[in-house]
Amino acid sequence: MSKVLELPEVEIRERNWSDSLILQGDTRSIINELPNDFYSSCITSPPYWGKRDYGYDEQIGAEENLSEYIEHLVNIFRGVREKLKEDGTFWLNIGDSYTSGNRTWRAEDKKNPAREMSYRPRTPQGLKPKDLIGIPWRLAFALQADGWYLRSDIIWYKPNCQPESVKDRPTQSHEYIFLFSKSEDYYYDYENAKEPAAEKGKTRNKRSVWQVNTEPLPEAHFATFPEELIKPIIMASSKENDLVLDPFFGSGTVGVVCNKLNRKFHGIELKQDYIDIAERRLKNVR
Ligand SMILES: C[S@@+](CC[C@H](N)C(=O)[O-])C[C@H]1O[C@@H](n2cnc3c(N)ncnc32)[C@H](O)[C@@H]1O
């Protein structure tokens, strides 16, 4: 079962931390209230830089400079590292962007209101209009420098990706998932993570390119995780009844998959509308 928890902090300290919980509020403050050395893994997708307008003050992803965005995420994920068990892992999904060519806003998108932008970040220093920014690797290197062990880059290949109107480069059809660990040795269930091999009935070590279709969730105005993307991560990074953290819970896909695989979860989310969606989805899985 999941529960919505409202601040203030006093209430937070009285919670039974071994339950699955949705924690409502800003990850930047809530994370400090969580128990240390507690979670088997963290699986998350933060707001991407300059892609969505969630309509919050000081929202993550709306920083004017790329370096500030990266610094903010490094700080949040440093907090996550404290909360992971010594043998815990952190799985970070992040996509790339192109520089905007100095447009400062994006027009209304009727199908997707969250894409209407009241801001648009400037072209970062040293880059030109139309440059691919390389955000995933810039962030990965910054996290590595902050103390994380960078163990794998996984390409999430999306066969049903959004078409693009560009004619001078290939259509972007992938995002990254980075596997980080807190320590040199960490929990990774090699057997549980295996994938089918070409030879019938055989399996092999999981490869680093994962083909998974996106699954639009019409009520959510942002990209949600497909369950098939999250399943192998939970299988590889936790045992039954272990606790998994998602500090940007959104519509709660990490919670849904945890319920299906008998894991517990803590999900942090700022917006009531998205918590409502997550609760509705979670009710349908136990
Ligand atoms: C990319 S979405 C996550 C989607 C999620 N993986 C799913 O499957 O639905 C990012 C989420 O982070 C939330 N968010 C943004 N800033 C936040 C903050 N400071 N604290 C907590 N949640 C935040 C947004 O409201 C949004 O729901």
The ligand as an ORCA input file, in Angstrom:
! r2SCAN-3c Opt
* xyz 0 1
  C      10.246     13.255    -15.803
  S       9.005     13.307    -14.572
  C       9.142     11.693    -13.833
  C       8.259     10.685    -14.475
  C       8.256      9.335    -13.775
  N       9.507      8.630    -14.010
  C       7.066      8.481    -14.257
  O       7.246      7.331    -14.662
  O       5.936      9.004    -14.220
  C       9.699     14.348    -13.357
  C       8.809     14.575    -12.142
  O       9.550     15.294    -11.165
  C       8.645     16.171    -10.502
  N       9.458     17.232     -9.877
  C      10.072     18.264    -10.487
  N      10.769     18.998     -9.587
  C      10.590     18.398     -8.385
  C      11.065     18.665     -7.073
  N      11.855     19.718     -6.841
  N      10.698     17.847     -6.062
  C       9.886     16.779     -6.302
  N       9.406     16.468     -7.532
  C       9.752     17.264     -8.566
  C       7.717     16.661    -11.596
  O       6.503     17.158    -11.038
  C       7.551     15.392    -12.424
  O       6.439     14.681    -11.983
*
